[in-house]
Amino acid sequence: MPKRSSFKKRFSFYLLAIGSACGLGNLWRFPYIVGENGGGAFLLIYMLLSFTIGLTLLIAELMIGNSRGVSVLAASEKVSSETKQPVFVFGWLSLLISTLTLAYYSVICGWVLHYLTQFVMSLFQIDPAFYLSKMSVNILHHNGWLQFMLASVHLIVTVIIVVKGFEEGVERWVSYLLPLFGLLVVGLLIGSLSLDTTTDVLRFLFYPDFSKLNWNSLSHALGHVLFTLSLGFGTMVTFGSYLKKDESLPIIGLRVTVVDTLVSLVAVLLIFPIAFSSSKNQPLTDPSLLFEVLPRFLSAYKGGVLFGLVFFLCLWLAALNASVGLLETITANLVERRPDLKRSKSAIISGVLILFVAIFPSFSSTLFKNLLISGHSIIDFFDIFIINGLLPLAGIGMVILALKAVDAKSRYQVFKSEKSVTSEKMYTHWEFVLKWIVPSIILFGLFFQGIGWLVKP
């Protein structure tokens, strides 16, 4: 068995775990999901689910990896062998989700690369602001080869980082990247909240109107919680196996959940004032919302071109951070299952497979534009099917795996902390939520989503 990777610093784990939230997870996806589901009421449900379902599952996944010392596939197969029950299915499901997600996520990361190059090119234009004002995601939508090539570049860089090894490829640069990105986001947030539309945005976000919710709202909120916290992918199981045995997993889980939720709020407070003031009346439900409104906003300010260049560079690097986490999960599982394969070869094989799958979302608006699934393009279907369908199922699988992979006594020992008396008291509440509340909410979400699909006109 190859030598097990580990985090040299706990801070590196925090940065890697919240990388997807600070990148595309929340800044790109969350605003248009909130817009699609009516604003304040959906935001309230999302926050409640983050600290119940999300936090509970995050601790459970870290616990599986930390106690078993292996990734999700090896852990599920070991439990299957011990219990004579087919729980190995959940390990394979997580691996499938990671592969499909990274394939379509790489296409979105390619969009970020495109905008980054446009900001670079604008520096050589006579009128950079005018050049940037003409930018549109439609350029990408009408050029499948451009989307595929950009996704390829992103995946190649991801593979190179993973091939170098976890400590060499990730921890060395991630501790410098995300703090800088955080400062840039705060700077943009201040500028965004200074707009005249802020009052309307605050009313939209913090005055819940439950009449705007639909049958899919619960599953959308739940799916996004799982997506941004990297739950159901097996990623947190892998990261848990890299953590030291004496780490307080509940405290780690709580800190990651708090930061993720704060980033969600920052994302909508950043994007919506700009979208509300847009002269083009940008729809709040448009997946291209971030890419349409932010460049125009930056181009209108002195120094905005340089600020935008640095912002999109950091956004891409943060998205790269999330991609590295997904590919690391796939590679770690493959290495554990096939010890004869070198880590580098495993990463390359995984990268090639993912690149092949990325062909379909890359050409969804060109070559495959007539191939619609339930009225959705391929890339939209990837997003809906994975995040609102497969991830909740994987969440139930993680509940079952946690209860079978870690016995009650071990769960209690891992959960309690000598530094915190309350952690011991909270264990019974956490276990109750894990056993009953998490599966119930997930099943309710899937049930309501099914009704929404049936009553859809």
N, C-alpha and C positions, 0 to 999 in steps of 0.2 A: 504493500500500500504506500503511495507517495506520501511524503511529509505533509502534514496538515498545515494549511495557512492559518494565520492568526492576526488579530489587530494588535499592533504595537502600542497604540494609544486609543483610549476610550473615545477621545474627541474625534478621532478619524472615523469611528463607527457612526457617531452622531451625524457627522457631515455627509457620509455616504448614504445613510438611511434617509435623510431629508433632502438629498440631492434631487430626486425626482419631483418633490413638492416645489422646490425652489426653481425648477426648470419648467418643463412642459406640462407636468402633471396638473398643476394648478394655474399657472400663468396663461397657458394656452387653452386647456380644456374646461376648467371650472367656470370661468365667466359665461361662456355660451350655454353651459348646462344650467346654470342659475337662471339665465334669461329664458331658456326654453321652458323652465318650470315655474315661472311667475315671481321670482325674487324672494322676498322676506320669509314666507312660510317654508319654502324649500331650504333656505339657508339655515333656518332654525332646526329643521329635521336633520340636515346634514351634520350640524354641530352636536346634536344629541347622539346621533349614531357614531360619530367619531370617538366619543368618550365612553360609549357602551360597547358596541360591536367591535369597533376598530381597535381600541385599547386592549380589550379582552383577547381578541385573536392575535394581536401583535405579541403580547406576553406569551401566549400559547405556542406560537411558532418559534419564538426565540428559545422557549423551554425545550421544545422537541430537539432542536439542533444542539443546544448546549448540553443536554443530558445524554443524547445518543452520540454526539461527536461526529456526525456525518450529515450529508445533505438529504433532501427530502426523499429522493428515490430510494437510496440505500436504507433510510430509516423506515420507509413504508414497507419495503421488502423484508426487512428484519422482523417487523411487527407481524407481517403476514405469515412468516415462517413460525413465529412464536405462538400466535393465536389461531393459526389455521383458518384465517379469514381473509378475504380478498381485498384488504385495505391498500395493497400495492397500487390499485387503480388510481388512488388519489395522488400518489407520487407521479405517475405517468401523466395524469391530468394537469398537474402543476407544470410539468415540463413542456407539455403541449401548449399551455397558455403562454408560458415565457417565450416560446419560439414564435408563435403567431403574433404576440404583442410586439416583440422586437422587430418583426418584419414590417408591420405597418407603422410602428413608432419611428423607424428609421426614415420612412418617407417624410413624416412631419419634421424630423430633425433636418432633413434635406431642405425643407422650406426655410428653416432658420439659417442654414448655410447660404442659401440663395440671397436672403435679405442681408446677410453679413457681407457677401461679395458686392451687393449693390451699394451698400454704405461705403465700402472701400472705393468703388468706382466713382462714387459721387464726389470724392475728394479731388478728382481730376477734372471735374466739370466746371464750366464757367459759372453756372447757377446751380449749386448742389441742391438747394431747397426745391427748385422746380423739377429737377431730375427725380428726387425722391417722391414728390407729390404724384408722379405718374406711375409709381410702383403699384402692382396689384397681384394678388394670388392667382388671378385668371391666367397670367403668363405661364404659371406652373401647370395649372389645370389643362391647358391646351398643348402641353409638351410633355408627353409621357417619358420620352427618352431623357429629358433633362431631370425629371423627378427620379428616374431610376439611377442615373449617374450620380446625382447628389446623395441618394440613399447608399449607393455603393461606396462612395468616399467616406461617409459616416461609419459604415460597417467595417471598412478596412482599418480605419483608425481605432475603432473599438476592439477589433481582433488583435491588433498590434499591442495595445495596452494590456489586454488579458494574457497574451502570450508571454509578456515580460514577467508576469507573476503578480500576485495580488499586492504584496507589500511594495514591490518595485513600481508596478504600473498604476496603483491607485493612491495609496496613502501619501506618496511623496508630493503629489501636486494638489490633491483635493483640499488639504488644509489651508491652502493659499487662495484657492478659487472662490469658494462659496462666501466667505466673509466679504470679499470685494464685491461680489454680485449682490449681496444683501445691501451694501451701501448704495449701489446704483439704483436698486429697486426703491429704497427709501427716498432717494433724491427724486425719482420719477413720481412717487406717491405724493410728495409735497407739492410738486407742480400740478399734478392731476387734481388734487383736492382744492387747489386755488381757483379752479374754473367755476363759472357761474352755475353750472349744472349740479354742483355737489349736493345742494339741498334736495333736489329731486331724486338723486341717487340714494341718499341716506333714507329718504322716505320709501323708496322702492325696496331697499335691502333690509330695513329694520322695522318696518310696519307690516307684520305678517298678514297677508290676505289669503286665507286658506281656500277661498273659492277659485284661486288661480292654479291650484294643484290639479294634477290629472292622475289617471290610473297608474302611470309609469313613474311618478315622482319618487315613491319609496324605493323602487329598484334602482333608479338613477342616482339617488343620494347614497344608497348602500354601495352600489358599484363604484362610485367615485371614491368613497372612503377606502374601499379595498384597493383601488388602483393607486391612489397617492401614497398609501402606507405600504405598498408593495406586498399585500397580503393575498394568499392564494397562488402566488407564483412559485413559492418555495424559496424565494430570495431571503426572507427573514429566518428561515430554517438554516440555510447555508451560513448567513451572517452569525446566527446564534452559535453555530458550531465553531466559529472563529473567536468567539468571546471567551474570556477566562472563566473558570468555574466559580470563582468567588464574586462575580459581578451580580448586582441586584437587578434582576430582569424587570420587575415591576417598575422600578424607578426609571430605568432606561426606556421602557415602553411609554411611560407617562410623558417623559421629556420629548420624545420623538412625536407623540400625538399632539402635544401642546404646540410645538413648533409648526407641525403640518397644518393644524387648524388656523393658526395665526397667518400662515402664508396664504391660505385660502381666502381669508378676509382681506388681506393686502391685495391679492390678485383682483378681486372684484372692485375694491375701492380704487385701484389703479386704472383699470380698463373702463369701467362704466361711466365715470365723468367725461372721459374723452369720447366714448361712443355716443353719449347723450348729446354732446355738443357738435358731433360730426355733421357737416353740411350735407353729406351724402346719405344721411339717415340709415346708417349701417344697422342691419337687423341684429338684435341681441342674441338671436338663436343661431347665428352663422358660425360654423367651426373656424372660419378664417378671421374671426373678430379681432384677435390680437394682432395679426399680420396686416390687417387693413387700417386699423385706427392708430396704432402706435407710431409707425413711420411718419404719417402725416402730422401727428402731434409734435414729433421731434423736429421735423423739417421746418416748423414754423418758429423755432426759437434759435437765438444766437448760440452757437456752439452745439446745437442739437445734433448736427451731423457726426461730430466726433463722439459725443455722448452716446448716440445711437450705435455707432460702430463698436464701442466698448461694451455696450449693453448686449447687443446681439452676439458678440464674441463670448461673453460670459454665459448668455442664455444657451448657446450651443455647447459650451463646455459643461454646463450643468446638465443638459440633456445627454451629453456624452457620458457623464457620471452615472446617470440612470441606466443607460445602455450597457455600460460596463458591468453594473450590478446584475442585469438580466443575463448577459453572456457569461459572466462569472458563475452564475447559478447553473446554467446549462452545462458549462465546461466542467465544473466541479462534480456534477452528477455523472457525467460521461466518464471522467477519470476514475471515479470510485467504482463504477460498474465495469470498466475495462482498464484495470491497472497496467496492462501491457501497452496501452496507448500513452504517449507522452502528452503532457499538458498542452504543448504548442500545437501538436497534431489535432488534439481534441477541439481546441479553440478554432482552428482553421476549418475543420470539418463542420462544426456548428455554424460558423460564419457563412460558409458556402451554401448550406441548407437554408439558412435564413434569407440570404440574398436571393435564392431561387423563389422562395415564397413571396418576397418583396416585389417581384415582378407584377403580381396581380393588383395590389393597391397602387403601385406606381402608374400603371396604365389604366386605372379604373375609369378615368374621365376621357380617355382617348380610344385605345384599341378595344377596351372592354366596356365602353360607355353604354352599349345596349344590353349589357349583362346586368340586370337589376335583380336583387333578391329582396322580395317583399317591398319593392319600390325604392330600395336603397342601393346606392353604388357600392362597389366592392369595398372601398376603403371605409365608407360609413358603416357597412355591415360588419366589417372587422371590429370596429369600435363598439358597436351595439352588442354584437354577439358575444364578444370576449368579456367586456366589462359588465354588462347587465345580465349576461347569461352564464357563461362559464365560470367567472370569478366567484359569484355567490355559491355555485355548486362546489367549487374548490374550497370555499370557506367552511361549508358543512363538513367536507372531507377533512379539513384541518382540525375541526372539533373532535371528530372521531379518532383521528390519528393521535392527537394530544392526550386524549383519555386512555388510549391503549398503549401508547409508546412510553408514557411516564405514569407510573403507579401513583396512587393517592398520597402515600407517604413521601415519595420523592417530590411530587408537585408542591406539597406543603413545605418541605425543606428548602426547595428552590425559591419559593415565593416569600417566605419570611426573611426578615433582615434584622440583625442585631442592632443596626443603627436606627431602625424605625420600628417602634412598638405597633404603630397603626397597620403596618404591612401584614402582621400576623392576624389582626382582626379583620382585615379586608379580604383575606383568603377565601372565607366562606362565601362572601358576596361575589367574588371573581368566579369561583367554581360554579355557583348557581347560574350566573349569567352565561358562562361557557356552555353548561349542559343544556339549559332550557331557553334562555332569552335569545342567544345568537341563532340557533337553528330555527326558532319560531319566527323571528323577524325576517330571516332570509326566505323562508317558505312563504310568508305573507307577501313579501316583495315580489317573488316569482309568480305567486297566484294573481296578485293585482295586475302585474304586467301581462299575464295571459288574458285577463279580462280586457285590458286596454287594447290588446291586439285583436280580440274578437269584436269589440264595439267600434273599432277604428273605421271611419267612413270610407 
